[in-house]
Amino acid sequence: MTNKQITALVFLSIAILVFVFYFNIRTAISMSQPNQNEISAGWQQVCTWLRTQTDAPANYYDEDSKPVWGVFSWWDYGYWITREGQRPAVTNPGSASRYAVAHYLVSDNYSETHTALAEKKVKYVVIDYLMVTNKYYAIYGMANEYDAGKFLPTRFQQDYSYWNADTQMPVMLNYEDYYRSLVVRLYNFNGQAIRSPGTPVFQVDADRTIKGLKDFVSLEEAKAFQEKNGGIIAGSDPFLSPWEIKEPVEGFKLVFESPSKVKIGNWTYSEVKIFEVLP
């Protein structure tokens, strides 16, 4: 074998090794990264509570056994509830019922929603912080499709921005329907009446950039200013409502809060909460 043939063989061998090991290494690295769909600490705690502190509604391992009650949450979490909590979930990623679930979550007719869930034998409603923050847009988006057959401009919240020095900062402005939706009334306020600390009016331009902000002690003062000067009445903090809501949410009782906490803005909340649907 000539030196030229030997050199060619060496390069071929190296190329094969690189091809084989490169993709295997990439796969190994990818598998070693944290799984974004991996169950969180708060959800582990919630599933443990469901599994150990509630009576099984049916023989979990019997395919012919029909549960007499179920657990209601956003469809993302259905498999966790079923697999880790060993309790039947109303919906899961493979179910088409997520549109109806979204409709109930953003409803402000609490009595009607309670009756509907009770009729469906829902015993517990499980809500995590993502359902009122990062995932909220998906919930009201599906609710719009359920109610109107198409996606509509949101009446719940809208993204805006403002300039901080030379940096454009995003901010989500929440409208009245956000604070009145069932999922927010339960997670953010534990179903209790809401007292308003004041009412801001945001001045914005056509590009949804906030140009100014004025705070008022009462909603009436804010509306009077808005009538003369324009602007948007909204809340930039999901846990501080510009609207006072005197009536508590009846029919739902907070029974468990995960020891695992999350920091949301200036607030620290339990990652996941469980509410019992009262008879």
Summary of the structure (lengths in Angstrom):
residues: 279
radius of gyration: 25.2
end to end distance: 87.5
largest distance: 94.4
contacts: 796
relative contact order: 0.13
helix: 39%
strand: 24%
